[in-house]
Amino acid sequence: MNGIKWLIVCLALITSVSCKKDTVDEAEQLQKDIAIIQQYLADNGLTAESTSKGLHYIINSPGTGPQPTASSNVRVAYVGYYTNGSTFDQSPSAGVTFNLQNVIQGWTEGIPKFRQGGSGMLLIPSKLAYGPKGSQSIPPNTVILFDIELLQVTN
């Protein structure tokens, strides 16, 4: 019986240490991402607002129409690119329609900063994008940027 108790304690300790390591790695990655975003802003002479989760955003034009919530349906025209300037995705000029609950967290948090007709930029840390797994076209732990125009809000 002592062997089983010892095994359970060891497994609990290993699990605890593993979980703490993941948390530290996530926090370290966020700090790296924020440093990358801040360097991009400095290199390009830009000033951005930021949220507690690390999202940075620039409002070029706030818009005058309705403001979406995190669960709104929206139509957005966008260009997605890396900090080196290379584009990884782009919508048609007419935009793409989607629900903000079905996109990356950076969009769910960032798009509601604008009103219909507004435009600007989202600078998204990897945790709010595709994280440590990445996606088919985006490498793991990659900061991504979007120039966006909020064309329509339909709640």
C-alpha positions in Angstrom: 0.0 0.0 0.0 2.8 2.4 0.7 4.1 1.9 -2.8 0.8 2.9 -4.3 0.6 6.1 -2.1 4.2 7.0 -3.1 3.3 6.5 -6.8 0.2 8.7 -6.4 2.2 11.4 -4.7 4.9 11.3 -7.3 2.4 11.5 -10.2 0.7 14.4 -8.5 4.0 16.2 -8.1 5.0 15.6 -11.7 1.6 16.8 -12.9 1.9 19.9 -10.7 5.3 20.8 -12.0 4.3 20.1 -15.6 1.3 22.4 -15.2 3.4 25.2 -13.7 6.0 24.9 -16.5 3.2 25.3 -19.1 1.9 28.4 -17.3 5.4 29.9 -17.1 6.0 29.1 -20.8 2.7 30.7 -21.7 3.5 33.9 -19.7 7.1 34.0 -21.1 5.7 33.6 -24.6 3.2 36.5 -24.0 6.1 38.7 -22.9 8.1 37.8 -26.0 5.1 38.5 -28.2 4.5 41.9 -26.5 8.1 42.8 -27.0 7.8 41.9 -30.7 4.6 44.0 -31.0 6.2 47.0 -29.2 9.3 46.7 -31.5 7.0 46.7 -34.5 5.2 49.8 -33.3 8.5 51.6 -32.6 10.0 50.6 -35.9 6.9 51.9 -37.8 6.3 55.0 -35.7 2.9 53.8 -34.5 1.1 54.2 -31.2 -1.4 51.6 -30.0 -3.8 51.0 -27.2 -3.6 47.6 -25.4 -5.8 45.3 -23.4 -5.0 43.2 -20.3 -4.7 40.1 -22.5 -1.9 41.6 -24.7 -3.9 42.6 -27.7 -2.8 45.9 -29.2 -5.0 47.9 -31.5 -4.9 51.1 -33.5 -8.1 52.9 -34.4 -7.6 54.9 -37.6 -11.3 55.7 -37.9 -13.7 54.7 -35.1 -16.7 54.5 -37.4 -20.2 55.9 -36.7 -22.5 52.9 -37.0 -23.4 50.2 -34.5 -20.7 48.7 -32.3 -20.5 44.9 -32.3 -20.3 42.7 -29.2 -18.2 39.6 -28.8 -21.2 37.6 -30.2 -22.1 39.8 -33.1 -22.2 38.8 -36.8 -19.9 41.2 -38.7 -18.6 41.7 -42.2 -14.9 42.7 -42.3 -12.4 43.5 -45.1 -8.9 42.7 -43.9 -5.3 41.9 -44.7 -3.5 39.6 -42.4 0.3 39.7 -42.3 3.4 39.0 -40.2 5.6 41.6 -38.5 8.1 41.2 -41.5 5.3 42.6 -43.8 4.5 39.4 -45.7 0.8 38.7 -46.2 -0.7 35.4 -45.2 -4.3 36.1 -45.8 -6.6 38.7 -47.4 -10.3 39.1 -47.8 -12.1 40.3 -50.9 -12.7 44.0 -50.9 -16.4 43.2 -50.2 -15.3 41.6 -46.9 -16.1 38.3 -45.2 -19.1 37.7 -42.9 -18.7 35.7 -39.7 -19.8 35.5 -36.1 -17.2 36.9 -33.6 -17.5 33.7 -31.5 -16.1 31.6 -34.4 -12.8 33.4 -34.9 -9.5 33.8 -33.1 -9.7 35.5 -29.7 -7.8 38.5 -30.9 -10.6 39.2 -33.3 -13.3 38.5 -30.7 -11.7 41.0 -28.4 -10.5 43.5 -31.0 -13.3 44.0 -33.6 -15.7 45.3 -30.9 -13.2 48.2 -30.4 -14.6 49.6 -33.7 -18.0 50.8 -34.9 -19.4 50.0 -38.2 -17.5 51.9 -40.8 -14.4 52.0 -38.6 -10.9 50.9 -39.6 -7.6 50.2 -38.0 -5.1 47.6 -37.0 -5.0 44.6 -34.7 -1.6 43.4 -33.4 -2.3 40.0 -31.9 0.0 38.0 -29.6 0.2 34.3 -30.4 -1.9 33.3 -27.4 -4.9 35.2 -28.9 -4.2 33.9 -32.4 -3.1 30.3 -33.1 -0.8 29.7 -30.0 1.8 27.0 -29.7 0.2 24.8 -32.3 0.0 27.4 -35.1 -2.3 26.7 -38.1 -1.7 25.3 -41.6 -0.2 28.6 -42.8 0.9 30.3 -39.5 3.8 29.0 -37.5 3.5 28.2 -33.8 3.8 31.2 -31.4 3.6 33.8 -34.1 2.4 37.4 -33.6 0.0 38.3 -36.4 -1.3 41.7 -37.6 -4.5 42.7 -39.4 -5.5 45.8 -41.1 -9.3 45.8 -40.8 -12.3 47.7 -41.9 -15.6 46.9 -40.1 -18.1 47.0 -43.0 -21.2 45.8 -41.3 -22.6 44.8 -37.9 -25.7 42.6 -37.7 -26.6 41.5 -34.2 
